[in-house]
Amino acid sequence: MIIVPVKEGDNIEKALKKFKRKFEKTGAVRELRSRREFQKPSAIKRRAHEKAVYVQHLQLENEQ
């Protein structure tokens, strides 16, 4: 359960922003989306490898 303490006179928008940030850090939405459909472990590994190659390619381009 996420608790965001709000002091007297504090801005509601600030508290909402803190709540959203804490909620995003928990990873609940990310986990729900990943559980929506089953993915084979080999497909997950392949996707992670492709992402790593892509990121490495971008880093090499930025160095040049």
N, CA, C and O atoms as a Tripos MOL2 file, in Angstrom:
@<TRIPOS>MOLECULE
protein
  256   255    64     0     0
PROTEIN
NO_CHARGES

@<TRIPOS>ATOM
      1 N           0.8370   -1.1640    0.0000 N.3       1 MET1
      2 CA          0.0000    0.0000    0.0000 C.3       1 MET1
      3 C           0.8890    1.2370    0.0000 C.2       1 MET1
      4 O           1.8630    1.3170    0.7490 O.2       1 MET1
      5 N           0.5480    2.1790   -0.8320 N.am      2 ILE2
      6 CA          1.3310    3.4020   -0.9670 C.3       2 ILE2
      7 C           0.7100    4.4880   -0.0930 C.2       2 ILE2
      8 O          -0.4840    4.7740   -0.1830 O.2       2 ILE2
      9 N           1.5430    5.0810    0.7480 N.am      3 ILE3
     10 CA          1.0870    6.1500    1.6250 C.3       3 ILE3
     11 C           1.8710    7.4130    1.3020 C.2       3 ILE3
     12 O           3.1020    7.4020    1.2700 O.2       3 ILE3
     13 N           1.1470    8.5010    1.0630 N.am      4 VAL4
     14 CA          1.7670    9.7930    0.7930 C.3       4 VAL4
     15 C           1.2650   10.7630    1.8570 C.2       4 VAL4
     16 O           0.1100   11.1870    1.8110 O.2       4 VAL4
     17 N           2.1200   11.1200    2.8140 N.am      5 PRO5
     18 CA          1.6800   12.0620    3.8490 C.3       5 PRO5
     19 C           1.5090   13.4690    3.2700 C.2       5 PRO5
     20 O           2.3730   13.9690    2.5500 O.2       5 PRO5
     21 N           0.3850   14.0900    3.5990 N.am      6 VAL6
     22 CA          0.1000   15.4460    3.1310 C.3       6 VAL6
     23 C          -0.0440   16.3370    4.3530 C.2       6 VAL6
     24 O          -0.8820   16.0960    5.2220 O.2       6 VAL6
     25 N           0.7850   17.3680    4.4080 N.am      7 LYS7
     26 CA          0.7300   18.2930    5.5320 C.3       7 LYS7
     27 C          -0.3500   19.3390    5.2890 C.2       7 LYS7
     28 O          -0.8080   19.5390    4.1640 O.2       7 LYS7
     29 N          -0.7350   19.9840    6.3450 N.am      8 GLU8
     30 CA         -1.7590   21.0290    6.2580 C.3       8 GLU8
     31 C          -1.2500   22.1610    5.3760 C.2       8 GLU8
     32 O          -0.1660   22.6960    5.6110 O.2       8 GLU8
     33 N          -2.0210   22.5240    4.3720 N.am      9 GLY9
     34 CA         -1.6460   23.6220    3.4980 C.3       9 GLY9
     35 C          -0.7870   23.1970    2.3150 C.2       9 GLY9
     36 O          -0.4400   24.0360    1.4840 O.2       9 GLY9
     37 N          -0.4330   21.9100    2.2150 N.am     10 ASP10
     38 CA          0.3530   21.4400    1.0730 C.3      10 ASP10
     39 C          -0.5080   21.3900   -0.1800 C.2      10 ASP10
     40 O          -1.7300   21.2610   -0.1150 O.2      10 ASP10
     41 N           0.1480   21.4950   -1.2940 N.am     11 ASN11
     42 CA         -0.5260   21.4740   -2.5810 C.3      11 ASN11
     43 C          -0.9230   20.0400   -2.9340 C.2      11 ASN11
     44 O          -0.1110   19.1230   -2.8110 O.2      11 ASN11
     45 N          -2.1540   19.8480   -3.3680 N.am     12 ILE12
     46 CA         -2.6430   18.5230   -3.7450 C.3      12 ILE12
     47 C          -1.8980   18.0030   -4.9700 C.2      12 ILE12
     48 O          -1.6370   16.8040   -5.0690 O.2      12 ILE12
     49 N          -1.5560   18.8820   -5.8980 N.am     13 GLU13
     50 CA         -0.8450   18.4550   -7.1000 C.3      13 GLU13
     51 C           0.5130   17.8490   -6.7480 C.2      13 GLU13
     52 O           0.9500   16.8840   -7.3760 O.2      13 GLU13
     53 N           1.1810   18.4240   -5.7320 N.am     14 LYS14
     54 CA          2.4690   17.8850   -5.2980 C.3      14 LYS14
     55 C           2.3010   16.4770   -4.7230 C.2      14 LYS14
     56 O           3.0880   15.5750   -5.0090 O.2      14 LYS14
     57 N           1.2660   16.3120   -3.9150 N.am     15 ALA15
     58 CA          1.0120   15.0040   -3.3130 C.3      15 ALA15
     59 C           0.6700   13.9790   -4.3890 C.2      15 ALA15
     60 O           1.1070   12.8300   -4.3160 O.2      15 ALA15
     61 N          -0.1000   14.3870   -5.3750 N.am     16 LEU16
     62 CA         -0.4550   13.4840   -6.4660 C.3      16 LEU16
     63 C           0.7750   13.1010   -7.2710 C.2      16 LEU16
     64 O           0.9150   11.9550   -7.6980 O.2      16 LEU16
     65 N           1.6600   14.0590   -7.4760 N.am     17 LYS17
     66 CA          2.8980   13.7960   -8.2000 C.3      17 LYS17
     67 C           3.7680   12.7950   -7.4410 C.2      17 LYS17
     68 O           4.3510   11.8940   -8.0440 O.2      17 LYS17
     69 N           3.8550   12.9530   -6.1080 N.am     18 LYS18
     70 CA          4.6060   12.0100   -5.2740 C.3      18 LYS18
     71 C           4.0000   10.6170   -5.3540 C.2      18 LYS18
     72 O           4.7160    9.6190   -5.4490 O.2      18 LYS18
     73 N           2.6590   10.5600   -5.3140 N.am     19 PHE19
     74 CA          1.9800    9.2750   -5.3950 C.3      19 PHE19
     75 C           2.2760    8.5840   -6.7190 C.2      19 PHE19
     76 O           2.5730    7.3900   -6.7470 O.2      19 PHE19
     77 N           2.1940    9.3300   -7.8110 N.am     20 LYS20
     78 CA          2.4570    8.7520   -9.1270 C.3      20 LYS20
     79 C           3.8860    8.2360   -9.2250 C.2      20 LYS20
     80 O           4.1280    7.1730   -9.7970 O.2      20 LYS20
     81 N           4.8330    8.9890   -8.6660 N.am     21 ARG21
     82 CA          6.2300    8.5880   -8.7070 C.3      21 ARG21
     83 C           6.4450    7.3030   -7.9100 C.2      21 ARG21
     84 O           7.1360    6.3940   -8.3710 O.2      21 ARG21
     85 N           5.8490    7.2250   -6.7060 N.am     22 LYS22
     86 CA          5.9800    6.0280   -5.8900 C.3      22 LYS22
     87 C           5.3280    4.8310   -6.5660 C.2      22 LYS22
     88 O           5.8690    3.7250   -6.5470 O.2      22 LYS22
     89 N           4.1610    5.0590   -7.1650 N.am     23 PHE23
     90 CA          3.4480    3.9890   -7.8470 C.3      23 PHE23
     91 C           4.2540    3.4760   -9.0310 C.2      23 PHE23
     92 O           4.2990    2.2700   -9.2700 O.2      23 PHE23
     93 N           4.8890    4.3730   -9.7730 N.am     24 GLU24
     94 CA          5.7040    3.9710  -10.9150 C.3      24 GLU24
     95 C           6.9030    3.1530  -10.4650 C.2      24 GLU24
     96 O           7.2980    2.2120  -11.1530 O.2      24 GLU24
     97 N           7.4950    3.4970   -9.3130 N.am     25 LYS25
     98 CA          8.6540    2.7690   -8.7990 C.3      25 LYS25
     99 C           8.3030    1.3460   -8.3800 C.2      25 LYS25
    100 O           9.1610    0.4640   -8.4160 O.2      25 LYS25
    101 N           7.0550    1.1120   -7.9820 N.am     26 THR26
    102 CA          6.6690   -0.2380   -7.5840 C.3      26 THR26
    103 C           6.6550   -1.1880   -8.7690 C.2      26 THR26
    104 O           6.8650   -2.3890   -8.5980 O.2      26 THR26
    105 N           6.4120   -0.6730   -9.9680 N.am     27 GLY27
    106 CA          6.4190   -1.5060  -11.1640 C.3      27 GLY27
    107 C           5.1540   -2.3240  -11.3400 C.2      27 GLY27
    108 O           5.1620   -3.3110  -12.0760 O.2      27 GLY27
    109 N           4.0760   -1.9450  -10.6890 N.am     28 ALA28
    110 CA          2.8310   -2.7100  -10.7520 C.3      28 ALA28
    111 C           2.2460   -2.7170  -12.1630 C.2      28 ALA28
    112 O           1.8170   -3.7650  -12.6450 O.2      28 ALA28
    113 N           2.2230   -1.5840  -12.8180 N.am     29 VAL29
    114 CA          1.6500   -1.5060  -14.1580 C.3      29 VAL29
    115 C           2.5030   -2.3000  -15.1370 C.2      29 VAL29
    116 O           1.9730   -3.0070  -15.9940 O.2      29 VAL29
    117 N           3.8210   -2.1870  -15.0150 N.am     30 ARG30
    118 CA          4.7320   -2.9170  -15.8920 C.3      30 ARG30
    119 C           4.5230   -4.4250  -15.7440 C.2      30 ARG30
    120 O           4.5050   -5.1580  -16.7330 O.2      30 ARG30
    121 N           4.3680   -4.8760  -14.5030 N.am     31 GLU31
    122 CA          4.1580   -6.2980  -14.2610 C.3      31 GLU31
    123 C           2.8170   -6.7700  -14.8200 C.2      31 GLU31
    124 O           2.7370   -7.8510  -15.4040 O.2      31 GLU31
    125 N           1.7760   -5.9760  -14.6480 N.am     32 LEU32
    126 CA          0.4620   -6.3450  -15.1980 C.3      32 LEU32
    127 C           0.5170   -6.4680  -16.7170 C.2      32 LEU32
    128 O          -0.0670   -7.3880  -17.2900 O.2      32 LEU32
    129 N           1.2020   -5.5640  -17.3550 N.am     33 ARG33
    130 CA          1.3070   -5.6210  -18.8160 C.3      33 ARG33
    131 C           2.1100   -6.8380  -19.2590 C.2      33 ARG33
    132 O           1.7840   -7.4600  -20.2700 O.2      33 ARG33
    133 N           3.1460   -7.1800  -18.5190 N.am     34 SER34
    134 CA          3.9480   -8.3390  -18.9010 C.3      34 SER34
    135 C           3.1940   -9.6390  -18.6600 C.2      34 SER34
    136 O           3.4290  -10.6220  -19.3630 O.2      34 SER34
    137 N           2.2950   -9.6660  -17.6850 N.am     35 ARG35
    138 CA          1.5240  -10.8720  -17.3930 C.3      35 ARG35
    139 C           0.2840  -11.0140  -18.2780 C.2      35 ARG35
    140 O          -0.4130  -12.0270  -18.2170 O.2      35 ARG35
    141 N           0.0170  -10.0200  -19.0800 N.am     36 ARG36
    142 CA         -1.1640  -10.0590  -19.9350 C.3      36 ARG36
    143 C          -1.1320  -11.2690  -20.8660 C.2      36 ARG36
    144 O          -2.1610  -11.8950  -21.1190 O.2      36 ARG36
    145 N           0.0550  -11.5920  -21.3720 N.am     37 GLU37
    146 CA          0.1960  -12.7520  -22.2370 C.3      37 GLU37
    147 C           1.5000  -13.4620  -21.9070 C.2      37 GLU37
    148 O           2.4740  -12.8320  -21.4970 O.2      37 GLU37
    149 N           1.5110  -14.7650  -22.0880 N.am     38 PHE38
    150 CA          2.6940  -15.5600  -21.7700 C.3      38 PHE38
    151 C           3.7540  -15.3670  -22.8370 C.2      38 PHE38
    152 O           3.4610  -15.3580  -24.0330 O.2      38 PHE38
    153 N           4.9960  -15.2130  -22.3830 N.am     39 GLN39
    154 CA          6.1210  -15.1250  -23.3020 C.3      39 GLN39
    155 C           7.1140  -16.2210  -22.9650 C.2      39 GLN39
    156 O           7.4470  -16.4380  -21.8000 O.2      39 GLN39
    157 N           7.5760  -16.9000  -23.9810 N.am     40 LYS40
    158 CA          8.5360  -17.9550  -23.7570 C.3      40 LYS40
    159 C           9.8440  -17.3500  -23.2400 C.2      40 LYS40
    160 O          10.2240  -16.2500  -23.6390 O.2      40 LYS40
    161 N          10.5280  -18.0740  -22.3520 N.am     41 PRO41
    162 CA         11.8120  -17.5690  -21.8370 C.3      41 PRO41
    163 C          12.8200  -17.2800  -22.9480 C.2      41 PRO41
    164 O          13.5860  -16.3200  -22.8580 O.2      41 PRO41
    165 N          12.8220  -18.1060  -23.9940 N.am     42 SER42
    166 CA         13.7560  -17.8730  -25.0980 C.3      42 SER42
    167 C          13.4330  -16.5650  -25.8220 C.2      42 SER42
    168 O          14.3380  -15.8620  -26.2720 O.2      42 SER42
    169 N          12.1510  -16.2420  -25.9320 N.am     43 ALA43
    170 CA         11.7540  -14.9850  -26.5840 C.3      43 ALA43
    171 C          12.1670  -13.7930  -25.7310 C.2      43 ALA43
    172 O          12.5870  -12.7650  -26.2610 O.2      43 ALA43
    173 N          12.0480  -13.9270  -24.4190 N.am     44 ILE44
    174 CA         12.4580  -12.8450  -23.5110 C.3      44 ILE44
    175 C          13.9570  -12.6030  -23.6270 C.2      44 ILE44
    176 O          14.4030  -11.4580  -23.6980 O.2      44 ILE44
    177 N          14.7440  -13.7010  -23.6480 N.am     45 LYS45
    178 CA         16.1970  -13.5760  -23.7730 C.3      45 LYS45
    179 C          16.5780  -12.9600  -25.1130 C.2      45 LYS45
    180 O          17.4750  -12.1210  -25.1850 O.2      45 LYS45
    181 N          15.8960  -13.3780  -26.1670 N.am     46 ARG46
    182 CA         16.1940  -12.8490  -27.4920 C.3      46 ARG46
    183 C          15.9170  -11.3520  -27.5510 C.2      46 ARG46
    184 O          16.7080  -10.5880  -28.1040 O.2      46 ARG46
    185 N          14.7910  -10.9380  -26.9800 N.am     47 ARG47
    186 CA         14.4320   -9.5210  -26.9750 C.3      47 ARG47
    187 C          15.4460   -8.7100  -26.1610 C.2      47 ARG47
    188 O          15.8200   -7.6050  -26.5560 O.2      47 ARG47
    189 N          15.8870   -9.2590  -25.0300 N.am     48 ALA48
    190 CA         16.8780   -8.5630  -24.2050 C.3      48 ALA48
    191 C          18.2000   -8.4260  -24.9550 C.2      48 ALA48
    192 O          18.8600   -7.3910  -24.8720 O.2      48 ALA48
    193 N          18.5840   -9.4730  -25.6870 N.am     49 HIS49
    194 CA         19.8270   -9.4270  -26.4590 C.3      49 HIS49
    195 C          19.7280   -8.3880  -27.5730 C.2      49 HIS49
    196 O          20.6630   -7.6180  -27.7930 O.2      49 HIS49
    197 N          18.5960   -8.3670  -28.2750 N.am     50 GLU50
    198 CA         18.4010   -7.3760  -29.3390 C.3      50 GLU50
    199 C          18.4540   -5.9570  -28.7870 C.2      50 GLU50
    200 O          19.0190   -5.0640  -29.4180 O.2      50 GLU50
    201 N          17.8700   -5.7490  -27.6160 N.am     51 LYS51
    202 CA         17.8930   -4.4280  -26.9970 C.3      51 LYS51
    203 C          19.3200   -4.0300  -26.6280 C.2      51 LYS51
    204 O          19.7180   -2.8820  -26.8250 O.2      51 LYS51
    205 N          20.0950   -4.9830  -26.0890 N.am     52 ALA52
    206 CA         21.4730   -4.7000  -25.7050 C.3      52 ALA52
    207 C          22.3100   -4.3340  -26.9320 C.2      52 ALA52
    208 O          23.1270   -3.4150  -26.8730 O.2      52 ALA52
    209 N          22.1120   -5.0420  -28.0330 N.am     53 VAL53
    210 CA         22.8470   -4.7430  -29.2680 C.3      53 VAL53
    211 C          22.4740   -3.3560  -29.7700 C.2      53 VAL53
    212 O          23.3390   -2.5920  -30.1960 O.2      53 VAL53
    213 N          21.1910   -3.0320  -29.7200 N.am     54 TYR54
    214 CA         20.7120   -1.7270  -30.1730 C.3      54 TYR54
    215 C          21.3080   -0.5980  -29.3310 C.2      54 TYR54
    216 O          21.7590    0.4110  -29.8750 O.2      54 TYR54
    217 N          21.3110   -0.7640  -28.0140 N.am     55 VAL55
    218 CA         21.8480    0.2600  -27.1130 C.3      55 VAL55
    219 C          23.3450    0.4290  -27.3360 C.2      55 VAL55
    220 O          23.8580    1.5480  -27.3380 O.2      55 VAL55
    221 N          24.0430   -0.6900  -27.5220 N.am     56 GLN56
    222 CA         25.4760   -0.6150  -27.7610 C.3      56 GLN56
    223 C          25.7670    0.1120  -29.0770 C.2      56 GLN56
    224 O          26.7160    0.8910  -29.1690 O.2      56 GLN56
    225 N          24.9450   -0.1500  -30.0840 N.am     57 HIS57
    226 CA         25.1100    0.5360  -31.3730 C.3      57 HIS57
    227 C          24.9030    2.0410  -31.2110 C.2      57 HIS57
    228 O          25.6490    2.8330  -31.7870 O.2      57 HIS57
    229 N          23.9020    2.4390  -30.4380 N.am     58 LEU58
    230 CA         23.6590    3.8620  -30.2010 C.3      58 LEU58
    231 C          24.8240    4.5140  -29.4660 C.2      58 LEU58
    232 O          25.2060    5.6440  -29.7740 O.2      58 LEU58
    233 N          25.3890    3.7980  -28.4910 N.am     59 GLN59
    234 CA         26.5180    4.3520  -27.7480 C.3      59 GLN59
    235 C          27.7320    4.5360  -28.6420 C.2      59 GLN59
    236 O          28.4530    5.5260  -28.5260 O.2      59 GLN59
    237 N          27.9570    3.5700  -29.5420 N.am     60 LEU60
    238 CA         29.0830    3.6990  -30.4610 C.3      60 LEU60
    239 C          28.8970    4.8750  -31.4130 C.2      60 LEU60
    240 O          29.8620    5.5660  -31.7430 O.2      60 LEU60
    241 N          27.6690    5.1050  -31.8530 N.am     61 GLU61
    242 CA         27.3960    6.2440  -32.7210 C.3      61 GLU61
    243 C          27.6280    7.5680  -31.9960 C.2      61 GLU61
    244 O          28.1370    8.5190  -32.5890 O.2      61 GLU61
    245 N          27.2610    7.6330  -30.7320 N.am     62 ASN62
    246 CA         27.4440    8.8680  -29.9700 C.3      62 ASN62
    247 C          28.9050    9.1710  -29.7170 C.2      62 ASN62
    248 O          29.2840   10.3380  -29.6180 O.2      62 ASN62
    249 N          29.7330    8.1450  -29.6110 N.am     63 GLU63
    250 CA         31.1660    8.3540  -29.3730 C.3      63 GLU63
    251 C          31.8530    8.9430  -30.5900 C.2      63 GLU63
    252 O          32.8240    9.6880  -30.4520 O.2      63 GLU63
    253 N          31.3620    8.6180  -31.7860 N.am     64 GLN64
    254 CA         32.0230    9.0760  -33.0150 C.3      64 GLN64
    255 C          31.6600   10.4530  -33.3630 C.2      64 GLN64
    256 O          32.1340   10.9800  -34.3700 O.2      64 GLN64
@<TRIPOS>BOND
     1     1     2 1
     2     2     3 1
     3     3     4 2
     4     3     5 am
     5     5     6 1
     6     6     7 1
     7     7     8 2
     8     7     9 am
     9     9    10 1
    10    10    11 1
    11    11    12 2
    12    11    13 am
    13    13    14 1
    14    14    15 1
    15    15    16 2
    16    15    17 am
    17    17    18 1
    18    18    19 1
    19    19    20 2
    20    19    21 am
    21    21    22 1
    22    22    23 1
    23    23    24 2
    24    23    25 am
    25    25    26 1
    26    26    27 1
    27    27    28 2
    28    27    29 am
    29    29    30 1
    30    30    31 1
    31    31    32 2
    32    31    33 am
    33    33    34 1
    34    34    35 1
    35    35    36 2
    36    35    37 am
    37    37    38 1
    38    38    39 1
    39    39    40 2
    40    39    41 am
    41    41    42 1
    42    42    43 1
    43    43    44 2
    44    43    45 am
    45    45    46 1
    46    46    47 1
    47    47    48 2
    48    47    49 am
    49    49    50 1
    50    50    51 1
    51    51    52 2
    52    51    53 am
    53    53    54 1
    54    54    55 1
    55    55    56 2
    56    55    57 am
    57    57    58 1
    58    58    59 1
    59    59    60 2
    60    59    61 am
    61    61    62 1
    62    62    63 1
    63    63    64 2
    64    63    65 am
    65    65    66 1
    66    66    67 1
    67    67    68 2
    68    67    69 am
    69    69    70 1
    70    70    71 1
    71    71    72 2
    72    71    73 am
    73    73    74 1
    74    74    75 1
    75    75    76 2
    76    75    77 am
    77    77    78 1
    78    78    79 1
    79    79    80 2
    80    79    81 am
    81    81    82 1
    82    82    83 1
    83    83    84 2
    84    83    85 am
    85    85    86 1
    86    86    87 1
    87    87    88 2
    88    87    89 am
    89    89    90 1
    90    90    91 1
    91    91    92 2
    92    91    93 am
    93    93    94 1
    94    94    95 1
    95    95    96 2
    96    95    97 am
    97    97    98 1
    98    98    99 1
    99    99   100 2
   100    99   101 am
   101   101   102 1
   102   102   103 1
   103   103   104 2
   104   103   105 am
   105   105   106 1
   106   106   107 1
   107   107   108 2
   108   107   109 am
   109   109   110 1
   110   110   111 1
   111   111   112 2
   112   111   113 am
   113   113   114 1
   114   114   115 1
   115   115   116 2
   116   115   117 am
   117   117   118 1
   118   118   119 1
   119   119   120 2
   120   119   121 am
   121   121   122 1
   122   122   123 1
   123   123   124 2
   124   123   125 am
   125   125   126 1
   126   126   127 1
   127   127   128 2
   128   127   129 am
   129   129   130 1
   130   130   131 1
   131   131   132 2
   132   131   133 am
   133   133   134 1
   134   134   135 1
   135   135   136 2
   136   135   137 am
   137   137   138 1
   138   138   139 1
   139   139   140 2
   140   139   141 am
   141   141   142 1
   142   142   143 1
   143   143   144 2
   144   143   145 am
   145   145   146 1
   146   146   147 1
   147   147   148 2
   148   147   149 am
   149   149   150 1
   150   150   151 1
   151   151   152 2
   152   151   153 am
   153   153   154 1
   154   154   155 1
   155   155   156 2
   156   155   157 am
   157   157   158 1
   158   158   159 1
   159   159   160 2
   160   159   161 am
   161   161   162 1
   162   162   163 1
   163   163   164 2
   164   163   165 am
   165   165   166 1
   166   166   167 1
   167   167   168 2
   168   167   169 am
   169   169   170 1
   170   170   171 1
   171   171   172 2
   172   171   173 am
   173   173   174 1
   174   174   175 1
   175   175   176 2
   176   175   177 am
   177   177   178 1
   178   178   179 1
   179   179   180 2
   180   179   181 am
   181   181   182 1
   182   182   183 1
   183   183   184 2
   184   183   185 am
   185   185   186 1
   186   186   187 1
   187   187   188 2
   188   187   189 am
   189   189   190 1
   190   190   191 1
   191   191   192 2
   192   191   193 am
   193   193   194 1
   194   194   195 1
   195   195   196 2
   196   195   197 am
   197   197   198 1
   198   198   199 1
   199   199   200 2
   200   199   201 am
   201   201   202 1
   202   202   203 1
   203   203   204 2
   204   203   205 am
   205   205   206 1
   206   206   207 1
   207   207   208 2
   208   207   209 am
   209   209   210 1
   210   210   211 1
   211   211   212 2
   212   211   213 am
   213   213   214 1
   214   214   215 1
   215   215   216 2
   216   215   217 am
   217   217   218 1
   218   218   219 1
   219   219   220 2
   220   219   221 am
   221   221   222 1
   222   222   223 1
   223   223   224 2
   224   223   225 am
   225   225   226 1
   226   226   227 1
   227   227   228 2
   228   227   229 am
   229   229   230 1
   230   230   231 1
   231   231   232 2
   232   231   233 am
   233   233   234 1
   234   234   235 1
   235   235   236 2
   236   235   237 am
   237   237   238 1
   238   238   239 1
   239   239   240 2
   240   239   241 am
   241   241   242 1
   242   242   243 1
   243   243   244 2
   244   243   245 am
   245   245   246 1
   246   246   247 1
   247   247   248 2
   248   247   249 am
   249   249   250 1
   250   250   251 1
   251   251   252 2
   252   251   253 am
   253   253   254 1
   254   254   255 1
   255   255   256 2
@<TRIPOS>SUBSTRUCTURE
     1 MET1         2 RESIDUE 1 A MET
     2 ILE2         6 RESIDUE 1 A ILE
     3 ILE3        10 RESIDUE 1 A ILE
     4 VAL4        14 RESIDUE 1 A VAL
     5 PRO5        18 RESIDUE 1 A PRO
     6 VAL6        22 RESIDUE 1 A VAL
     7 LYS7        26 RESIDUE 1 A LYS
     8 GLU8        30 RESIDUE 1 A GLU
     9 GLY9        34 RESIDUE 1 A GLY
    10 ASP10       38 RESIDUE 1 A ASP
    11 ASN11       42 RESIDUE 1 A ASN
    12 ILE12       46 RESIDUE 1 A ILE
    13 GLU13       50 RESIDUE 1 A GLU
    14 LYS14       54 RESIDUE 1 A LYS
    15 ALA15       58 RESIDUE 1 A ALA
    16 LEU16       62 RESIDUE 1 A LEU
    17 LYS17       66 RESIDUE 1 A LYS
    18 LYS18       70 RESIDUE 1 A LYS
    19 PHE19       74 RESIDUE 1 A PHE
    20 LYS20       78 RESIDUE 1 A LYS
    21 ARG21       82 RESIDUE 1 A ARG
    22 LYS22       86 RESIDUE 1 A LYS
    23 PHE23       90 RESIDUE 1 A PHE
    24 GLU24       94 RESIDUE 1 A GLU
    25 LYS25       98 RESIDUE 1 A LYS
    26 THR26      102 RESIDUE 1 A THR
    27 GLY27      106 RESIDUE 1 A GLY
    28 ALA28      110 RESIDUE 1 A ALA
    29 VAL29      114 RESIDUE 1 A VAL
    30 ARG30      118 RESIDUE 1 A ARG
    31 GLU31      122 RESIDUE 1 A GLU
    32 LEU32      126 RESIDUE 1 A LEU
    33 ARG33      130 RESIDUE 1 A ARG
    34 SER34      134 RESIDUE 1 A SER
    35 ARG35      138 RESIDUE 1 A ARG
    36 ARG36      142 RESIDUE 1 A ARG
    37 GLU37      146 RESIDUE 1 A GLU
    38 PHE38      150 RESIDUE 1 A PHE
    39 GLN39      154 RESIDUE 1 A GLN
    40 LYS40      158 RESIDUE 1 A LYS
    41 PRO41      162 RESIDUE 1 A PRO
    42 SER42      166 RESIDUE 1 A SER
    43 ALA43      170 RESIDUE 1 A ALA
    44 ILE44      174 RESIDUE 1 A ILE
    45 LYS45      178 RESIDUE 1 A LYS
    46 ARG46      182 RESIDUE 1 A ARG
    47 ARG47      186 RESIDUE 1 A ARG
    48 ALA48      190 RESIDUE 1 A ALA
    49 HIS49      194 RESIDUE 1 A HIS
    50 GLU50      198 RESIDUE 1 A GLU
    51 LYS51      202 RESIDUE 1 A LYS
    52 ALA52      206 RESIDUE 1 A ALA
    53 VAL53      210 RESIDUE 1 A VAL
    54 TYR54      214 RESIDUE 1 A TYR
    55 VAL55      218 RESIDUE 1 A VAL
    56 GLN56      222 RESIDUE 1 A GLN
    57 HIS57      226 RESIDUE 1 A HIS
    58 LEU58      230 RESIDUE 1 A LEU
    59 GLN59      234 RESIDUE 1 A GLN
    60 LEU60      238 RESIDUE 1 A LEU
    61 GLU61      242 RESIDUE 1 A GLU
    62 ASN62      246 RESIDUE 1 A ASN
    63 GLU63      250 RESIDUE 1 A GLU
    64 GLN64      254 RESIDUE 1 A GLN
